[in-house]
Amino acid sequence: MRALALVLALAACTTAPGGPIPQSVGLTPDARGLQPAGTDLRIDFGRAEPGVIATVSRLLGSDPSRIVTQPECGAGPVRAASWPGGLTLNFQEGDFRGWVIDAPGQPVAGGLQVGQMPPDLPLQSTSLGREFSQAGVFGLVEDAGRVTTLWSGTTCFFR
């Protein structure tokens, strides 16, 4: 039964040849999508929405707390699935296209995390606020100097 659950949980992932079987749950968002913990398998941008939602729900131990369609995003309509803990995955035309994190607790590739001080990188003032980027991951920094939001890929931010 455990083997079947594992196969179903990883149905949305891609693999490198000879990749190990996951030993733990969780994931790390990065510039290409999501990296499940303990495996070389990935959930990259471009994967189909149903498989991504099912796999992420299994890895995080809960279903999305809400799924909404945002019809007026700059890149076109975006369907957003949000989980408790601040992770939102964005889909366009049925495919996984981006992620956003807006609460502490979910580490991102490169050691970034909401609530911590930003890396020592140049900050750019935009209509969203003070932004930085690091290896394809973007972030917003509040006036007090803490990271408030991290993202990669397609978002529904208006500039």
TIRO-86986 format. One record per atom (N, C-alpha, C): residue in three letters; x, y, z. Coordinates in pm, whole numbers, padded with zeros to 5 digits, always signed. Each point is the difference from the previous one (the first is absolute). Layout:
N
ALAXYZ...
END
This chain:
159
MET+00083-00119+00000MET-00083+00119+00000MET+00088+00126+00000ARG+00108+00000+00081ARG+00089+00115+00005ARG+00064+00024-00135ALA+00038-00106-00070ALA+00062+00013-00131ALA-00097+00063-00100LEU-00125-00042+00003LEU-00100+00057-00090LEU-00021+00148+00029ALA-00006+00037+00128ALA-00017+00141+00038ALA+00117+00083-00050LEU+00121-00054+00011LEU+00119+00071-00045LEU-00003+00021-00152VAL-00039-00102-00073VAL-00010+00011-00146VAL-00102+00107-00038LEU-00115+00000+00065LEU-00102+00100-00029LEU+00046+00140+00037ALA+00069+00012+00112ALA+00046+00132+00045ALA+00100+00061-00096LEU+00078-00081-00065LEU+00104+00052-00088LEU-00039-00003-00147ALA-00127-00023-00029ALA-00046-00011-00138ALA+00027+00126-00081ALA+00002+00116+00063ALA+00021+00126-00073ALA+00147+00036-00014CYS+00088-00078+00055CYS+00142+00032-00001CYS+00068-00052-00126THR+00112+00061-00033THR+00088-00053-00102THR+00122-00053+00071THR+00072-00086-00064THR+00113-00062+00067THR+00125+00002-00086ALA+00112+00001+00067ALA+00126-00024-00067ALA+00021-00151+00003PRO+00060-00060-00103PRO+00020-00144+00000PRO+00071-00046+00127GLY-00051-00107+00059GLY+00060-00058+00118GLY-00019+00080+00126GLY-00094+00096+00002GLY-00024+00082+00119GLY-00049-00083+00116PRO+00036+00036+00123PRO-00041-00077+00117PRO-00148+00019+00032ILE-00054-00092+00074ILE-00138+00009+00047ILE-00002+00095+00119PRO-00099+00091+00007PRO-00004+00097+00110PRO-00005-00069+00136GLN+00072+00058+00094GLN+00002-00052+00137GLN-00073+00093+00096SER-00032+00122-00043SER-00068+00093+00089SER-00100+00082-00081VAL-00083+00075+00070VAL-00098+00084-00068VAL+00043+00145+00008GLY-00069+00086-00072GLY+00032+00141-00004GLY+00053+00036-00137LEU+00024+00129-00020LEU+00050+00044-00129LEU+00070+00133+00013THR+00083+00030-00099THR+00071+00127-00005THR-00031+00066-00133PRO-00069+00114+00001PRO-00021+00075-00124PRO+00132+00056-00052ASP+00014+00003-00133ASP+00118+00058-00063ASP-00039+00063-00133ALA+00096+00044-00078ALA-00026+00072-00124ALA-00062-00088-00109ARG+00006-00131+00014ARG-00057-00091-00100ARG-00132-00061+00042GLY-00039+00017+00126GLY-00123-00060+00052GLY+00017-00039+00145LEU-00019-00131+00026LEU+00006-00051+00137LEU+00089-00123+00006GLN+00081-00009+00105GLN+00086-00115+00022GLN-00049-00075+00124PRO-00067-00115-00018PRO-00038-00080+00118PRO+00123-00044+00078ALA-00012-00002+00131ALA+00111-00037+00088ALA+00038-00146-00018GLY+00129-00027+00010GLY+00050-00136+00004GLY-00002-00073-00133THR-00006+00071-00112THR-00007-00067-00130THR+00056+00088-00109ASP+00033-00060-00114ASP+00039+00076-00118ASP-00121+00031-00087LEU-00117-00053+00035LEU-00122+00028-00074LEU-00036+00146+00017ARG-00067+00058-00101ARG-00034+00142+00004ARG-00144+00020-00046ILE-00055+00114+00039ILE-00128+00047-00050ILE+00031+00133-00068ASP+00035-00008-00128ASP+00043+00119-00072ASP-00117+00076-00060PHE+00024+00129-00028PHE-00099+00080-00071PHE-00034-00073-00130GLY-00127+00007-00039GLY-00046-00065-00121GLY-00076-00129+00026ARG+00006-00053+00123ARG-00072-00123+00033ARG-00150+00029+00011ALA-00083-00104-00018ALA-00146+00014+00001ALA-00053+00029+00140GLU-00095+00092+00008GLU-00056+00045+00128GLU-00052-00113+00089PRO-00083-00093-00048PRO-00053-00101+00094PRO+00108-00082+00070GLY+00102-00043-00075GLY+00108-00079+00060GLY+00084+00081+00098VAL+00024+00128-00034VAL+00079+00085+00089VAL-00075+00023+00131ILE-00129+00033-00008ILE-00078+00023+00123ILE-00006-00126+00084ALA-00023-00115-00061ALA-00007-00126+00076ALA+00133-00031+00067THR+00110+00018-00072THR+00132-00032+00055THR+00039+00097+00112VAL-00020+00128-00022VAL+00034+00099+00103VAL-00087-00021+00124SER-00127-00030-00019SER-00088-00027+00114SER+00051-00118+00081ARG+00045-00105-00067ARG+00054-00117+00069ARG+00128+00037+00075LEU+00090+00074-00066LEU+00127+00037+00062LEU-00019+00092+00120LEU-00098+00091-00008LEU-00024+00094+00110LEU-00097-00052+00104GLY-00068-00110-00030GLY-00091-00060+00097GLY-00135+00068+00008SER-00036+00083-00100SER-00132+00063-00002SER-00035+00044-00141ASP-00129+00009-00024ASP-00048+00053-00126ASP+00012+00152+00001PRO-00008+00063-00118PRO+00001+00146-00001PRO-00116+00055+00083SER+00025+00110+00070SER-00106+00063+00079SER-00093+00081-00091ARG+00049+00036-00119ARG-00086+00067-00098ARG+00062-00011-00138ILE-00086-00003-00099ILE+00040+00005-00141ILE-00089+00105-00065VAL+00062+00103-00056VAL-00075+00109-00062VAL+00056+00029-00138THR-00086+00053-00086THR+00044+00046-00131THR+00009+00152+00005GLN+00115+00050-00038GLN+00022+00144-00007GLN-00002+00036-00149PRO-00114+00052-00048PRO-00017+00019-00145PRO+00081+00113-00061GLU+00045+00095+00080GLU+00065+00117-00058GLU+00144+00016+00045CYS+00083-00096-00031CYS+00143+00009+00028CYS+00071+00047-00127GLY+00115+00060+00017GLY+00073+00053-00115GLY+00030-00104-00107ALA+00028-00123+00040ALA+00033-00106-00095ALA-00123-00077-00046GLY-00119+00045+00040GLY-00124-00073-00031GLY-00055-00061+00126PRO-00117-00065-00009PRO-00062-00058+00119PRO+00093-00102+00070VAL+00002+00006+00133VAL+00081-00090+00082VAL-00092-00069+00099ARG+00015-00130+00011ARG-00071-00078+00102ARG+00101-00024+00111ALA-00035+00038+00123ALA+00094-00006+00112ALA-00051-00096+00107ALA+00085-00095+00039ALA-00031-00095+00107ALA+00089+00037+00119SER-00063+00027+00116SER+00074+00042+00120SER-00013-00102+00111TRP+00111-00029+00067TRP+00004-00091+00113TRP+00024+00078+00129PRO-00044-00056+00113PRO+00035+00062+00129PRO+00153+00010+00009GLY+00048+00108+00056GLY+00144+00019+00011GLY+00056+00096-00102GLY-00086+00054-00091GLY+00044+00107-00087GLY+00045-00038-00140LEU-00010-00127-00040LEU+00041-00040-00135LEU-00119+00009-00095THR+00020+00069-00112THR-00099+00006-00108THR+00067-00044-00129LEU-00066-00091-00073LEU+00047-00042-00131LEU-00090+00061-00105ASN+00061+00051-00106ASN-00074+00066-00107ASN+00000-00086-00126PHE-00118-00008-00063PHE-00019-00082-00119PHE-00060+00086-00110GLN+00044-00024-00123GLN-00059+00063-00117GLN-00023-00107-00105GLU-00119+00005-00059GLU-00037-00096-00105GLU+00025-00143+00047GLY-00024-00027+00129GLY+00011-00135+00055GLY+00139-00044+00039ASP+00100+00088-00013ASP+00138-00037+00033ASP+00055+00082+00116PHE+00084-00062+00081PHE+00071+00064+00110PHE+00098+00101-00057ARG-00015+00128+00039ARG+00082+00106-00058ARG+00077+00083+00102GLY-00037-00005+00128GLY+00070+00082+00098GLY-00043-00030+00142TRP+00075+00053+00095TRP-00033-00014+00142TRP+00028+00132+00070VAL-00070+00017+00114VAL+00018+00117+00086VAL-00006-00048+00144ILE+00087+00054+00085ILE-00003-00027+00144ILE-00009+00134+00072ASP-00098+00011+00091ASP-00017+00128+00070ASP-00012-00017+00152ALA+00051-00110+00053ALA-00001-00023+00145ALA+00130-00070+00040PRO+00050+00025+00121PRO+00121-00068+00046PRO-00020-00151+00011GLY+00109-00073-00010GLY-00004-00143+00026GLY+00032-00088-00118GLN-00015+00048-00121GLN+00028-00081-00119GLN+00133+00044-00060PRO+00107-00079+00018PRO+00128+00039-00059PRO-00003-00011-00152VAL+00076+00086-00064VAL+00009+00007-00146VAL+00146-00027-00036ALA+00024-00046-00122ALA+00137-00025-00047ALA+00090+00119+00032GLY+00123-00028+00034GLY+00095+00105+00033GLY-00011+00048+00143GLY-00084-00066+00081GLY-00013+00036+00141GLY-00091+00117+00026LEU-00070+00049-00102LEU-00091+00113+00020LEU-00122-00044+00079GLN-00056+00093+00079GLN-00120-00029+00077GLN-00070+00131+00035VAL-00132-00001-00009VAL-00079+00116+00042VAL+00026+00024+00148GLY+00015+00128+00038GLY+00022+00037+00140GLY+00146+00022+00036GLN+00092-00043-00085GLN+00141+00019+00029GLN+00053+00123-00073MET+00121+00037+00031MET+00066+00109-00070MET+00030-00046-00142PRO-00008+00088-00098PRO+00029-00041-00138PRO+00149-00024-00019PRO+00035-00072-00106PRO+00142-00017-00029PRO+00063+00135-00035ASP+00131+00006+00007ASP+00072+00124-00031ASP+00004+00019-00151LEU-00114+00045-00054LEU-00015+00023-00143LEU-00059+00139-00021PRO+00020+00056-00118PRO-00062+00131-00028PRO-00153-00010+00006LEU-00062+00103+00057LEU-00146+00008+00003LEU-00045+00101-00105GLN-00104-00036-00073GLN-00054+00089-00103GLN-00137+00048+00046SER-00024+00130-00007SER-00132+00055+00034SER-00092-00017-00120THR-00115-00066+00024THR-00100-00021-00104THR-00136+00040+00056SER-00103-00012-00080SER-00135+00030+00047SER-00045-00098+00109LEU+00065-00114+00011LEU-00032-00097+00105LEU+00071+00032+00131GLY+00111+00071-00008GLY+00082+00030+00117GLY+00146-00021-00034ARG+00079-00036+00101ARG+00143-00026-00021ARG+00018-00148-00032GLU+00054-00029-00119GLU+00015-00136-00049GLU+00146-00040-00013PHE+00024-00131+00009PHE+00131-00057-00031PHE-00022-00127-00080SER+00106-00049-00062SER-00007-00129-00067SER+00129-00076+00027GLN-00016-00133+00009GLN+00115-00087+00025GLN-00026-00131-00074ALA+00075-00025-00103ALA-00006-00126-00075ALA-00143-00034-00045GLY-00073+00098-00052GLY-00133-00024-00052GLY-00112+00001+00102VAL+00032+00026+00126VAL-00100+00016+00105VAL-00002+00148+00036PHE-00120+00055+00014PHE-00017+00143+00026PHE-00060+00020+00138GLY+00025+00118+00058GLY-00054+00028+00132GLY-00031+00147+00020LEU-00091+00024+00094LEU-00034+00135+00045LEU+00052+00019+00141VAL+00047+00121+00029VAL+00054+00032+00132VAL-00080+00117+00057GLU-00047-00016+00123GLU-00076+00107+00067GLU+00094+00108+00050ASP-00057+00110+00047ASP+00081+00112+00050ASP+00089-00040+00116ALA-00046-00094+00082ALA+00080-00044+00115ALA+00115-00092-00043GLY+00008-00030-00130GLY+00113-00078-00049GLY-00020-00149-00004ARG-00120-00049+00019ARG-00027-00144-00004ARG-00067-00039-00132VAL+00026-00123-00045VAL-00064-00052-00120VAL-00147-00028+00031THR-00091+00050-00085THR-00144-00021+00021THR-00061-00098-00099THR+00059-00010-00119THR-00055-00085-00105THR+00113-00052-00087LEU-00010-00127-00040LEU+00095-00061-00093LEU-00079-00064-00113TRP+00056-00002-00122TRP-00070-00062-00111TRP+00095-00035-00113SER-00051-00085-00090SER+00067-00029-00126SER-00106-00040-00101GLY+00027+00026-00127GLY-00095-00035-00105GLY-00111+00102-00010THR-00114-00043-00050THR-00115+00087-00023THR-00069+00037+00131THR-00029+00129+00015THR-00075+00050+00116THR-00116+00085-00050CYS-00077+00051+00092CYS-00109+00090-00035CYS+00024+00134+00069PHE+00125+00046-00001PHE+00033+00129+00057PHE-00019+00106-00107PHE-00058+00113+00039PHE-00019+00110-00093PHE+00109+00104+00022ARG+00065+00037-00103ARG+00108+00098+00007ARG-00043+00128-00065
END
